[in-house]
Amino acid sequence: MSETVQSPALWRQLQCTASLVQATMAGKSMTGQLEAVPALLRPGVQALAFQVMRQWGRARALRALLAPRRPPPAVDALLCTALALCWDASQAPYAPYTLVSQSVEAARKQRQTQAQAGFINACLRRFLRERDALVAQTQGDVEAQWNHPDWWVQRLQEDYPEDWQRLLTHAQTPPPMTLRVNVQHGRVSEYQARLRAAGLGVGRAVGPCGLQLDQPVPVQHLPGFANGDVSVQDAAAQMAGPLLLSGMPSDRPLRILDACAAPGGKTGHLLEIRPDARVLAIDIDQARCERIHQNLQRLSLSAEVRPANASAPEDWWDGERFDAILLDAPCTASGIVRRHPDVRWLRRPSDSAQLAATQRQLLESLWPLLAPGGRMLYCTCSVFRMEGDQVIQAFLQRNTEALLRPSPGHLVPGQALTGLTVGDNPFGEHDCFYYALLEKAAAPL
Ligand SMILES: C[S@@+](CC[C@H](N)C(=O)[O-])C[C@H]1O[C@@H](n2cnc3c(N)ncnc32)[C@H](O)[C@@H]1O
């Protein structure tokens, strides 16, 4: 197979995929690594690497059967990459024999794996011959069955006795591309007409200004993307702005704090809903603050953006209370594993408890900054109750002037919209999020 400008050879993509996978298993985020992959290779490698992460539990179990003594890391990564991609022919992006021969080619063409090309060939050919028997031997292995770490499966079983299987299955499906139409620039129906004219279908309406596309497309192909007519944002993330702002006073500009704002997806939405608002957007990560600027610039919206630690308001707060605070807290990101399938293998069982401590501290530090009668929306993109419900229930016990308003709670995907209730609110096609809307009791007259 020759390498052309349009499509790099599959063996080259497999080499790059295996090296990303190897670094991920050593603790490096795949999303960050993908940014450094040459542009020509990136789309193909991303598709392969994400597919490998979704099948990693099974691939590791199969490798352990084929090679009980673990091979050196680069060989192991390439062998497991090939197994992950070809174990289920119905999902394989290429025919299994093509994957095998290209994986062997990949091994031959690089120093770290060259000497083991024959070994990789022998393992993969044995796998193709004995596939059914080998797969049957992995039955009963939780990681192989669900392609998530054991502890993760166990925690979902505890947190969602009814829904854990559905959640794990959902996590295996590639996510849809969902758009948020900027209603300051035009109506949703008008944007649908523009999509149709561009040959991209009309999308499926989700929420007040969301459109789910039939097929993901590069953002440059979206009509008016550069002018801020539309943004890419999951349907669950699109709930933040309306939840926080609907019903808030409309006769004056609101003062809003977006406390963990980068890259600014929700900051932009808040301003699309209330362009007159005075928004302070802070994030502890200075480099990520630049992303907020870029996002707002594209949308032609403005906010005060500052690198700051939300847990230390004494360093940056001017003493004027906020009408509304959005706290999109740092979390395990366990609710967005469809988009980031590496996350499940990067997290450790203790991460949720550590993050919950940070989340509690952020809530306690920011609560005094809220005006009486004001609202705070707490959210995370974690599916674990330790970072959602449990944080909020403890906070409500400590702060009796905090009232929990009707909130989605843990959003469990995969079912029809049932409306807003306190507690879990399963609906539709979206990531897992947790939302709690808190109101500060108005000062007594
Ligand atoms: C879930 S992301 C926020 C996503 C963002 N709200 C959006 O919709 O685009 C969490 C952010 O919290 C920031 N962060 C973590 N600890 C923080 C702290 N103590 N103060 C301010 N920002 C913090 C991280 O840098 C990260 O950008």
The ligand as a Tripos MOL2 file, in Angstrom:
@<TRIPOS>MOLECULE
LIG
   27    29     1     0     0
SMALL
NO_CHARGES

@<TRIPOS>ATOM
      1 C1        -15.1460   21.2430   33.1540 C.3       1 LIG1
      2 S1        -13.9430   22.4050   32.7400 S.3       1 LIG1
      3 C2        -14.9270   23.8280   32.3930 C.3       1 LIG1
      4 C3        -15.5790   23.8220   31.0330 C.3       1 LIG1
      5 C4        -16.2180   25.1530   30.6740 C.3       1 LIG1
      6 N1        -17.1600   25.5960   31.6740 N.3       1 LIG1
      7 C5        -16.9280   25.1060   29.3300 C.2       1 LIG1
      8 O1        -18.1380   24.9140   29.2760 O.co2     1 LIG1
      9 O2        -16.2570   25.2710   28.3100 O.co2     1 LIG1
     10 C6        -13.2990   22.8000   34.3160 C.3       1 LIG1
     11 C7        -12.3210   23.9630   34.3230 C.3       1 LIG1
     12 O3        -12.0620   24.2880   35.6780 O.3       1 LIG1
     13 C8        -10.7710   24.8640   35.7500 C.3       1 LIG1
     14 N2        -10.3930   24.8970   37.1800 N.ar      1 LIG1
     15 C9         -9.9940   23.8770   37.9730 C.ar      1 LIG1
     16 N3         -9.7890   24.3090   39.2290 N.ar      1 LIG1
     17 C10       -10.0790   25.6230   39.2450 C.ar      1 LIG1
     18 C11       -10.0490   26.6340   40.2420 C.ar      1 LIG1
     19 N4         -9.6920   26.3600   41.4910 N.pl3     1 LIG1
     20 N5        -10.3970   27.8960   39.8960 N.ar      1 LIG1
     21 C12       -10.7550   28.1880   38.6180 C.ar      1 LIG1
     22 N6        -10.7830   27.2730   37.6250 N.ar      1 LIG1
     23 C13       -10.4530   26.0070   37.9280 C.ar      1 LIG1
     24 C14        -9.9550   23.9810   34.8430 C.3       1 LIG1
     25 O4         -8.7840   24.6510   34.4000 O.3       1 LIG1
     26 C15       -10.9530   23.7160   33.6920 C.3       1 LIG1
     27 O5        -10.7400   24.6010   32.6410 O.3       1 LIG1
@<TRIPOS>BOND
     1     1     2 1
     2     2     3 1
     3     2    10 1
     4     3     4 1
     5     4     5 1
     6     5     6 1
     7     5     7 1
     8     7     8 2
     9     7     9 1
    10    10    11 1
    11    11    12 1
    12    11    26 1
    13    12    13 1
    14    13    14 1
    15    13    24 1
    16    14    15 ar
    17    14    23 ar
    18    15    16 ar
    19    16    17 ar
    20    17    18 ar
    21    17    23 ar
    22    18    19 1
    23    18    20 ar
    24    20    21 ar
    25    21    22 ar
    26    22    23 ar
    27    24    25 1
    28    24    26 1
    29    26    27 1
@<TRIPOS>SUBSTRUCTURE
     1 LIG1         1 GROUP 0 **** ****
